[in-house]
Amino acid sequence: MEEDIQLVLDIAEEKMGKAITYLKEELSKLRAGKANPQMLDGINVDYYGNSTPLYQVSNINTPDPRTIVVQPWEKNMLSPIEKAIQQANLGFNPVNNGEMLRIVVPALTEERRRILVKQVKAEGENARVSIRNARRDANDELRKMQKEGVPEDIVKIAEQDVQKLTDSYSEKVDVLLQKKEDDVMTI
């Protein structure tokens, strides 16, 4: 019986941890004016008929804070990579010099910064919803266990533990959001 309750708590914590991990990944994709190879994550290139992630067909570097350099391992991949970056709708215009692509990351305007902050807050709200869903699922499972004969006081204690987990992970979301918001708004 105790193991079942601990299992419910562990599953809830795992789901909440995944929400935080996903939030970190999404926030890393939002650019804050500094060049970062992760900005190109999620871009797939047509590589001999297969949709392949960009990082698997090229080397991606940031030689300075405003530039991303994409150097494909095969020169014939320059054009497909250039098209994929343009179609990704990231606001980048790669420059092809015949050997590599150079992407100059433009400085952010005040308006663009505010739009990014809204995106950051939206991602944070998505993470909070995922955390609350994990809490709801755990509490539903605990109530089911109570109907099956688990004492009410044990279930109440477990629900309090679930709420503590929820509060803890919500605080982590707040910290990540504040950090990213400060990063975006810093000129």
Phi and psi in degrees as a GROMACS rama.xvg file:
@    title "Ramachandran Plot"
@    xaxis  label "Phi"
@    yaxis  label "Psi"
@TYPE xy
-62.3643  -37.5635  GLU-2
-64.804  -37.7363  GLU-3
-64.2196  -42.2244  ASP-4
-66.8016  -41.5864  ILE-5
-63.4554  -36.301  GLN-6
-63.3693  -42.8442  LEU-7
-60.9603  -43.8524  VAL-8
-64.2719  -41.9867  LEU-9
-63.5138  -41.8246  ASP-10
-64.0202  -43.1373  ILE-11
-61.5142  -43.646  ALA-12
-64.9024  -38.0497  GLU-13
-63.8172  -43.9038  GLU-14
-63.0141  -40.8575  LYS-15
-67.4334  -37.5302  MET-16
-63.5695  -38.4805  GLY-17
-65.7215  -35.9533  LYS-18
-62.6859  -41.2122  ALA-19
-66.6696  -42.864  ILE-20
-60.6698  -44.6078  THR-21
-63.6297  -41.1039  TYR-22
-61.0648  -43.9078  LEU-23
-59.8008  -42.5891  LYS-24
-63.3151  -44.3947  GLU-25
-66.9065  -39.8978  GLU-26
-67.6097  -31.5302  LEU-27
-68.7564  -23.7619  SER-28
-78.9068  -21.8926  LYS-29
-79.1327  121.226  LEU-30
-84.4223  146.098  ARG-31
-117.887  30.9795  ALA-32
94.0668  -18.6493  GLY-33
-99.8456  138.206  LYS-34
-66.941  138.123  ALA-35
-150.326  128.719  ASN-36
-56.6855  -26.8063  PRO-37
-66.2507  -16.9785  GLN-38
-60.5603  -25.8434  MET-39
-95.6339  3.73993  LEU-40
-63.0568  144.606  ASP-41
91.4158  -6.88078  GLY-42
-88.5801  126.281  ILE-43
-110.571  145.088  ASN-44
-119.122  144.451  VAL-45
-76.6548  106.984  ASP-46
-115.066  99.368  TYR-47
51.9454  45.8507  TYR-48
88.8463  -7.31767  GLY-49
-109.815  140.85  ASN-50
-80.004  112.623  SER-51
-122.233  137.708  THR-52
-58.6326  142.837  PRO-53
-54.8462  -41.1017  LEU-54
-67.408  -12.9484  TYR-55
-89.6832  -9.60443  GLN-56
-119.023  3.014  VAL-57
-156.183  168.379  SER-58
-102.791  129.068  ASN-59
-117.477  122.837  ILE-60
-131.611  163.144  ASN-61
-125.267  94.1837  THR-62
-68.4032  -25.7614  PRO-63
-148.121  170.899  ASP-64
-64.6421  -12.5325  PRO-65
-113.63  2.01157  ARG-66
-130.752  138.231  THR-67
-116.683  132.358  ILE-68
-114.434  126.184  VAL-69
-112.802  115.69  VAL-70
-116.721  104.345  GLN-71
-69.4612  153.27  PRO-72
-77.8189  -18.7397  TRP-73
-126.346  128.38  GLU-74
-61.537  -29.9177  LYS-75
-70.0836  -5.67915  ASN-76
-89.9995  -5.34664  MET-77
-56.3498  -49.917  LEU-78
-65.1254  -47.5474  SER-79
-61.8803  -35.7976  PRO-80
-67.0218  -43.2046  ILE-81
-59.9797  -45.0706  GLU-82
-62.928  -42.2847  LYS-83
-63.26  -40.1265  ALA-84
-66.3764  -41.8412  ILE-85
-66.2513  -39.4505  GLN-86
-74.6148  -16.226  GLN-87
-70.9603  -12.0296  ALA-88
59.1973  44.8764  ASN-89
-96.4499  -3.11375  LEU-90
84.1368  17.7742  GLY-91
-103.198  145.41  PHE-92
-124.963  94.7331  ASN-93
-68.2654  143.794  PRO-94
-106.845  122.55  VAL-95
-96.497  118.981  ASN-96
-105.79  12.7576  ASN-97
95.8485  -20.9649  GLY-98
-121.624  -29.813  GLU-99
-152.805  168.658  MET-100
-107.08  133.353  LEU-101
-113.652  125.448  ARG-102
-117.057  118.453  ILE-103
-91.9749  121.29  VAL-104
-84.6876  113.99  VAL-105
-69.5783  151.669  PRO-106
-66.5406  146.948  ALA-107
-82.9619  139.137  LEU-108
-83.7951  165.643  THR-109
-59.9966  -41.3414  GLU-110
-63.2358  -44.3923  GLU-111
-63.9554  -37.292  ARG-112
-62.1293  -42.4467  ARG-113
-65.2092  -38.0543  ARG-114
-63.7894  -42.3539  ILE-115
-63.4545  -38.1346  LEU-116
-63.0504  -39.4343  VAL-117
-62.8155  -40.24  LYS-118
-64.7089  -39.9161  GLN-119
-60.4973  -46.3991  VAL-120
-64.4264  -37.8623  LYS-121
-64.3746  -41.7405  ALA-122
-64.2382  -38.3233  GLU-123
-63.6167  -40.5002  GLY-124
-66.1287  -38.102  GLU-125
-60.403  -41.3774  ASN-126
-65.8202  -41.2072  ALA-127
-62.4192  -40.7727  ARG-128
-61.8548  -42.6742  VAL-129
-62.1314  -40.1262  SER-130
-66.0875  -43.4205  ILE-131
-65.7869  -35.2105  ARG-132
-64.5795  -39.5245  ASN-133
-63.4929  -39.9997  ALA-134
-63.2378  -45.6144  ARG-135
-60.7172  -45.5911  ARG-136
-60.5644  -43.2658  ASP-137
-64.7346  -44.7913  ALA-138
-64.7408  -38.5763  ASN-139
-61.585  -42.3537  ASP-140
-65.0456  -40.1275  GLU-141
-65.0236  -40.6685  LEU-142
-64.9694  -36.2848  ARG-143
-62.8232  -40.818  LYS-144
-65.7638  -35.2422  MET-145
-64.3132  -40.5795  GLN-146
-65.4749  -26.2791  LYS-147
-86.3378  1.45301  GLU-148
118.816  0.627676  GLY-149
-73.1298  134.843  VAL-150
-58.1286  143.678  PRO-151
-61.4913  -39.5203  GLU-152
-65.291  -34.7339  ASP-153
-67.3418  -41.1166  ILE-154
-64.1052  -42.0446  VAL-155
-61.6255  -42.2102  LYS-156
-63.2207  -41.7767  ILE-157
-64.8055  -38.9811  ALA-158
-64.3959  -36.5344  GLU-159
-64.6489  -39.2566  GLN-160
-63.0296  -40.7654  ASP-161
-61.9985  -41.7713  VAL-162
-65.4762  -37.3879  GLN-163
-63.2383  -42.3793  LYS-164
-59.6151  -45.9323  LEU-165
-59.4547  -46.2984  THR-166
-61.7677  -43.0271  ASP-167
-60.8193  -47.3194  SER-168
-71.7016  -30.998  TYR-169
-65.0882  -38.1862  SER-170
-63.9262  -39.1526  GLU-171
-61.9682  -40.1016  LYS-172
-61.1899  -46.4792  VAL-173
-59.1975  -42.4778  ASP-174
-63.9871  -45.7782  VAL-175
-61.8856  -42.6342  LEU-176
-64.8467  -43.9071  LEU-177
-63.1074  -41.4139  GLN-178
-62.3637  -45.985  LYS-179
-68.6157  -39.6584  LYS-180
-62.6766  -42.8989  GLU-181
-62.1785  -40.6322  ASP-182
-62.497  -43.3681  ASP-183
-68.2706  -40.0866  VAL-184
-81.4674  -11.5438  MET-185
-75.2284  128.69  THR-186
